[in-house]
Amino acid sequence: MPIQGVLFDVDDTLFDYSTSEETGVLAHLRAEGLLERFPDPATALALWRTIMDRHYARFLNGELTFAEQRHERTREFLSHIGQTPHAGLSDQEASAWFAGYQAHHHAAWAAFPDAEPVLRKLAPDYRLGVVSNSSATHQRHKLDVIGLLPYFGDTLVCSDQHGAAKPASSIFVAGCASLGLKPHEVAYVGDKYALDAVGAHDAGLHAYWLDRANTGAGTALGNGIRVIHSLDQLPAAFTG
Protein backbone atom coordinates (compact mmCIF):
# COMPACT_ATOMS: atom_id res chain seq x y z
CA MET A 1 0.00 0.00 0.00
CA PRO A 2 1.40 3.47 -0.86
CA ILE A 3 2.49 5.88 1.83
CA GLN A 4 -0.39 8.05 2.97
CA GLY A 5 1.13 9.85 5.95
CA VAL A 6 4.48 11.20 7.07
CA LEU A 7 5.71 11.63 10.64
CA PHE A 8 8.72 13.81 11.37
CA ASP A 9 11.26 14.17 14.12
CA VAL A 10 11.79 17.84 15.05
CA ASP A 11 15.27 18.62 16.36
CA ASP A 12 17.99 18.48 13.69
CA THR A 13 15.40 17.23 11.20
CA LEU A 14 13.02 20.16 10.68
CA PHE A 15 14.59 22.53 13.22
CA ASP A 16 18.31 23.38 13.24
CA TYR A 17 18.76 22.59 16.91
CA SER A 18 22.52 22.07 16.95
CA THR A 19 23.33 25.45 15.44
CA SER A 20 20.95 27.36 17.70
CA GLU A 21 22.21 25.47 20.76
CA GLU A 22 25.84 26.29 19.96
CA THR A 23 25.00 29.94 19.35
CA GLY A 24 22.99 30.14 22.56
CA VAL A 25 25.51 28.43 24.82
CA LEU A 26 28.51 30.42 23.66
CA ALA A 27 26.65 33.74 23.69
CA HIS A 28 25.37 33.12 27.21
CA LEU A 29 28.75 32.07 28.57
CA ARG A 30 30.35 35.09 26.94
CA ALA A 31 27.74 37.40 28.47
CA GLU A 32 28.27 35.81 31.89
CA GLY A 33 32.06 36.12 31.63
CA LEU A 34 32.43 32.34 31.83
CA LEU A 35 33.70 31.46 28.36
CA GLU A 36 37.24 32.47 29.36
CA ARG A 37 37.29 29.59 31.85
CA PHE A 38 37.58 27.14 28.95
CA PRO A 39 40.61 26.63 26.69
CA ASP A 40 38.38 27.17 23.66
CA PRO A 41 34.67 27.41 22.74
CA ALA A 42 34.59 23.81 21.49
CA THR A 43 35.50 22.55 24.96
CA ALA A 44 32.73 24.58 26.56
CA LEU A 45 30.20 23.30 24.05
CA ALA A 46 31.32 19.70 24.48
CA LEU A 47 30.88 19.90 28.26
CA TRP A 48 27.43 21.47 27.89
CA ARG A 49 26.30 18.73 25.49
CA THR A 50 27.70 15.89 27.62
CA ILE A 51 25.80 17.13 30.65
CA MET A 52 22.67 17.77 28.59
CA ASP A 53 22.69 14.24 27.17
CA ARG A 54 22.93 12.72 30.64
CA HIS A 55 20.11 14.66 32.24
CA TYR A 56 17.87 14.66 29.16
CA ALA A 57 18.06 10.87 29.23
CA ARG A 58 16.82 11.02 32.81
CA PHE A 59 13.86 13.11 31.62
CA LEU A 60 13.08 10.59 28.87
CA ASN A 61 13.24 7.78 31.42
CA GLY A 62 10.70 9.56 33.62
CA GLU A 63 13.18 10.27 36.40
CA LEU A 64 12.99 14.06 35.97
CA THR A 65 10.40 16.47 34.64
CA PHE A 66 11.27 18.68 31.67
CA ALA A 67 11.93 21.61 34.04
CA GLU A 68 13.94 19.50 36.48
CA GLN A 69 16.37 18.29 33.82
CA ARG A 70 17.12 21.95 33.05
CA HIS A 71 17.82 22.63 36.72
CA GLU A 72 20.16 19.64 36.98
CA ARG A 73 22.00 20.55 33.79
CA THR A 74 22.59 24.06 35.11
CA ARG A 75 23.81 22.90 38.51
CA GLU A 76 26.23 20.33 37.11
CA PHE A 77 27.61 22.62 34.42
CA LEU A 78 28.32 25.45 36.86
CA SER A 79 29.81 23.09 39.42
CA HIS A 80 32.19 21.71 36.78
CA ILE A 81 33.66 25.14 36.19
CA GLY A 82 33.83 26.02 39.88
CA GLN A 83 31.12 28.64 39.66
CA THR A 84 29.00 27.11 42.42
CA PRO A 85 28.82 23.90 44.50
CA HIS A 86 26.84 21.19 42.70
CA ALA A 87 23.88 21.55 45.05
CA GLY A 88 24.38 25.26 45.55
CA LEU A 89 21.58 26.61 43.36
CA SER A 90 17.91 26.60 44.23
CA ASP A 91 15.42 25.66 41.51
CA GLN A 92 14.58 29.33 41.12
CA GLU A 93 18.22 30.33 40.72
CA ALA A 94 18.88 27.50 38.26
CA SER A 95 15.80 28.50 36.25
CA ALA A 96 16.97 32.11 36.12
CA TRP A 97 20.44 31.12 34.88
CA PHE A 98 19.00 28.73 32.29
CA ALA A 99 16.62 31.47 31.12
CA GLY A 100 19.65 33.54 30.14
CA TYR A 101 20.83 30.71 27.91
CA GLN A 102 17.32 30.32 26.50
CA ALA A 103 17.15 33.96 25.48
CA HIS A 104 20.24 33.56 23.29
CA HIS A 105 19.15 30.12 22.12
CA HIS A 106 15.66 31.24 21.12
CA ALA A 107 17.04 34.24 19.23
CA ALA A 108 18.84 31.77 16.95
CA TRP A 109 15.88 29.42 16.38
CA ALA A 110 15.37 28.58 12.70
CA ALA A 111 13.99 25.84 10.51
CA PHE A 112 16.30 24.20 8.02
CA PRO A 113 15.91 25.86 4.60
CA ASP A 114 14.50 22.65 3.10
CA ALA A 115 11.84 22.12 5.81
CA GLU A 116 9.01 24.48 4.86
CA PRO A 117 9.27 23.91 1.10
CA VAL A 118 9.00 20.13 1.42
CA LEU A 119 6.13 20.33 3.91
CA ARG A 120 4.31 22.61 1.48
CA LYS A 121 4.83 20.05 -1.31
CA LEU A 122 3.74 17.10 0.80
CA ALA A 123 0.72 18.67 2.53
CA PRO A 124 -1.77 18.29 -0.35
CA ASP A 125 -1.14 14.55 -0.71
CA TYR A 126 -0.10 13.25 2.73
CA ARG A 127 -1.25 13.50 6.33
CA LEU A 128 1.56 15.08 8.33
CA GLY A 129 2.50 14.73 12.00
CA VAL A 130 5.32 14.80 14.54
CA VAL A 131 6.77 12.20 16.91
CA SER A 132 9.37 13.69 19.24
CA ASN A 133 11.31 12.81 22.38
CA SER A 134 10.46 16.03 24.15
CA SER A 135 7.80 18.08 25.86
CA ALA A 136 4.71 18.55 23.70
CA THR A 137 4.28 22.13 24.94
CA HIS A 138 7.90 22.95 24.14
CA GLN A 139 7.85 21.42 20.66
CA ARG A 140 4.51 23.01 19.77
CA HIS A 141 5.87 26.42 20.75
CA LYS A 142 9.08 25.81 18.81
CA LEU A 143 7.25 24.78 15.63
CA ASP A 144 4.99 27.81 15.97
CA VAL A 145 7.94 30.20 16.28
CA ILE A 146 9.71 28.79 13.21
CA GLY A 147 6.51 28.82 11.16
CA LEU A 148 5.92 25.09 10.72
CA LEU A 149 3.11 24.38 13.19
CA PRO A 150 0.26 24.96 10.65
CA TYR A 151 1.44 21.89 8.74
CA PHE A 152 0.84 19.68 11.78
CA GLY A 153 -1.94 21.29 13.81
CA ASP A 154 -2.48 19.14 16.87
CA THR A 155 -0.88 16.04 15.37
CA LEU A 156 2.09 15.98 17.73
CA VAL A 157 2.96 12.91 19.79
CA CYS A 158 5.69 13.63 22.33
CA SER A 159 7.33 11.37 24.87
CA ASP A 160 6.26 13.36 27.94
CA GLN A 161 2.57 12.84 27.23
CA HIS A 162 2.84 9.42 25.60
CA GLY A 163 4.84 7.92 28.46
CA ALA A 164 7.54 6.25 26.35
CA ALA A 165 10.33 7.60 24.19
CA LYS A 166 11.79 6.62 20.84
CA PRO A 167 12.93 4.01 19.90
CA ALA A 168 9.97 2.34 21.68
CA SER A 169 7.56 1.05 19.04
CA SER A 170 4.55 2.33 20.95
CA ILE A 171 5.32 6.01 20.33
CA PHE A 172 5.63 5.46 16.59
CA VAL A 173 2.37 3.49 16.55
CA ALA A 174 0.71 6.29 18.52
CA GLY A 175 1.93 8.75 15.91
CA CYS A 176 0.36 6.66 13.17
CA ALA A 177 -2.91 6.51 15.12
CA SER A 178 -2.90 10.30 15.42
CA LEU A 179 -2.95 10.38 11.62
CA GLY A 180 -5.71 7.78 11.46
CA LEU A 181 -3.37 5.38 9.64
CA LYS A 182 -1.67 2.01 10.13
CA PRO A 183 2.14 1.83 10.47
CA HIS A 184 2.58 0.32 7.00
CA GLU A 185 0.84 3.38 5.56
CA VAL A 186 3.21 5.87 7.21
CA ALA A 187 6.77 7.06 6.66
CA TYR A 188 8.97 8.35 9.46
CA VAL A 189 11.79 10.84 8.88
CA GLY A 190 14.49 11.55 11.47
CA ASP A 191 18.17 12.36 11.78
CA LYS A 192 19.22 9.69 14.31
CA TYR A 193 19.87 6.28 12.80
CA ALA A 194 19.20 4.02 15.80
CA LEU A 195 16.62 6.17 17.55
CA ASP A 196 14.60 7.28 14.54
CA ALA A 197 15.26 5.04 11.56
CA VAL A 198 15.70 1.68 13.28
CA GLY A 199 12.96 2.48 15.80
CA ALA A 200 10.47 3.40 13.09
CA HIS A 201 11.39 0.40 10.95
CA ASP A 202 10.97 -1.98 13.88
CA ALA A 203 7.54 -0.47 14.55
CA GLY A 204 6.46 -1.28 10.99
CA LEU A 205 6.77 2.16 9.39
CA HIS A 206 8.66 3.13 6.26
CA ALA A 207 11.89 4.47 7.75
CA TYR A 208 13.85 7.35 6.20
CA TRP A 209 17.13 8.31 7.80
CA LEU A 210 18.02 11.97 7.19
CA ASP A 211 21.83 11.87 7.08
CA ARG A 212 22.54 15.49 6.19
CA ALA A 213 26.31 15.28 6.64
CA ASN A 214 26.67 11.85 4.98
CA THR A 215 28.09 10.52 8.24
CA GLY A 216 26.76 7.02 7.63
CA ALA A 217 28.40 6.36 4.29
CA GLY A 218 29.74 3.05 5.60
CA THR A 219 26.68 2.05 7.64
CA ALA A 220 25.12 -1.29 6.70
CA LEU A 221 21.49 -0.65 5.78
CA GLY A 222 20.30 -4.05 4.74
CA ASN A 223 17.11 -3.78 6.76
CA GLY A 224 15.01 -1.69 4.39
CA ILE A 225 15.92 1.69 5.87
CA ARG A 226 16.19 4.37 3.20
CA VAL A 227 18.76 7.15 3.39
CA ILE A 228 18.25 10.74 2.27
CA HIS A 229 20.63 13.67 2.60
CA SER A 230 18.08 16.46 2.27
CA LEU A 231 14.35 16.77 2.89
CA ASP A 232 14.09 17.88 -0.74
CA GLN A 233 14.55 14.23 -1.69
CA LEU A 234 11.40 13.04 0.09
CA PRO A 235 8.68 13.63 -2.55
CA ALA A 236 10.57 11.66 -5.17
CA ALA A 237 11.53 8.98 -2.64
CA PHE A 238 7.86 8.41 -1.76
CA THR A 239 6.72 8.06 -5.34
CA GLY A 240 9.77 6.41 -6.89
C-alpha positions, 0 to 999 in steps of 0.5 A: 500500500502506498504511503499516505502519511508522514511523521517527522522528528523535530530537532535536527530534522526540521529545526536546526537545533545544533546550530541554535544550541551552539549559538545560545551556549557560547553567547550566554557564557560570553555574556556571563564572563564564563567562556574564558574559563575554557581553553576554547569554545569547542571545549565549553560546548562539548561539556554542555552537550555531555551534561545535557545528554545525561540529564535529558536521558533522565527526563526521557526515562521519567526520572525528571520532569522537563523543568527538572532536567534543566535545573540539573543541567545548570547545577552540574555545568556550573559546578564543573567550572567552579562557579558554584557547589553542585547543590548550591543553586535553588530551583529558582536560581537554576531556572533564572540562569538557564533562562539567560541561555534560552534567550540567546538560544531562542534568538537563533531558532530557525527551521532548516531551509529545506523544511518548509518547502517540502512540507508545502509540497507534501501537505496536499497529498499526505497526512503530516504529523510529529513524533518527538522525544520532548515536551509537547508544549515545548515542541509546539511552541518551537514549531509555531515560532519557526513557522511550521506548526500549521502543517501539523496542527495538533498532530504531535505525539511527544514522549512526555505525554505518551509515556515512552520515548523513541525508539519504543515502538509504541510512540511510533504506533501512537503517531500513526494513530494520530494520523488515522493510519496504520504503520505500513501506511506511514513514513517516518523521517528523522536524523538519528539512525538508531533512535529514529530510523531503526525504531520506526522500521521496527515499529512497521513504518517506512523508515527514512534516515536523514543523514545530512552530513553523509556521516553514515556512508559506511553504515550497513542498511540491509534492513530496508531503511532508506537514506536521504541527505536532504528533505528535498529528496522526500517527494521523489523517494515516496513516489519512486 
